[in-house]
Each structure stands twice: as C-alpha cells, then as structure tokens.
Amino acid sequence: MLSASVQVAPGTAYTIVSMGPASHLGVQVLKETMRSSPDKALVRVVQESVQQHRVTVNNGSRTLGGPLRLGSYTGYLAISPGWQA
C-alpha cells in the first residue's frame, strides 16, 4: 500500500503519478498549465507502477479512481484545496 499527502492550491490543476518498483514505489506530483475554478483544485491520477497491477486512489473516504491498471488514468476531478491524503 502506498500512502501520500499532497498540497493542492485553488485554481490549479495537477497530475499525480504512482510509479516505480515495489521497493521504491512513489508518487510524483506534476503541476499543469490549465486552471480550475478559483475555489477548487483539479487532479488526475496516472498509474505507472509496474509492480502494482491495480491501484485505487482515495481522497479521505472518496474514491478518485480505480482500480487503475498500468497505463490507465482518471479524468480531472475537482477537489477542495489544501493538504490531501
């Protein structure tokens, strides 16, 4: 299981990528050039871990996507700005 917290700013879009082998599985957060509404942040998740066959992404109790297979991704989803786990 991989757990990560990221801080997202209002009006900004991000791509969050799960990647790496099981021994170094991690998350990379990429800031996008597109903008969201001023009171929300947009996120999408890309599954690029070759060791994890399916990944489910949650924001608290809300499921953002999954189970995602290698090479799959979610669309952009609006979330509240601030620290997200």
N, C-alpha and C positions, 0 to 999 in steps of 0.2 A: 504494500500500500504506500502510496506517495501522498504526502500532505504538504501544502504550501500556502503561504499567505502572501497576497499581493495588494498593493495600494493602487487604487484607480481614481483618477481625477474626473470631476464632472466635465462634460463636453468633449471627452476624449474617447478614442477607440483603441482597443488592444487586441493582439493575437497572443494567446497563451499556448505554448507548445510543450507537450510532455515528450521527452526524448532521452535516449541513452540506454546502455545495457543495465541489467538489474543491479549490478554493483555500483553504478553511478547514475541511476535514474534521477532526472531532474526536470525542472520547469524553466523555460525561458519566456520572458515577457517582452513582446515587441510593441512599441507604440506606433500606431498607424497615423497616416496623414488625414484621414477622414474625421469628421466631427460628429458628435451626438448632440442631443438636446442639452441645454445648459444644466439641467438638474439630474442627468443620468450619465453613466459611462456605458460604452458598448464593449462587449468581449466576445471573442470566438475562441474555440479550443481546437487545436490540431493534435492528433495522436500520431507521434512519430517514434514511439518506443518499440524496438524490435523484440524486446523480451516480454513485454506485456501484450498479450493477444487482444485484450479488450479493456478499455479504460472507461470508467464512468466518472463524470465531473460533477461535483456538488458545490453549491454556494450555501453553506449552512444546511438547511433542510430541503432546499430547492435543487433539483437535478437540472443542470445546464445542458447535459448531453450524455449519451451513452446508452448502452455500451458502444464505444467507438473502436473500430478496428484500425489497424495500421494504415496510415494514409488518409483516414477519414477526418472530417472536421464538422463543427457546428456552424450554423449561420451566426450572424452578430445578434447578441441578446442584450437587452437593456438591463442594467443593474444599478443599485444605489452606489454613489461614490464613497470612497473611504477604504479602510482595510477590509479585505475579503479573505476568508479562509476556505 
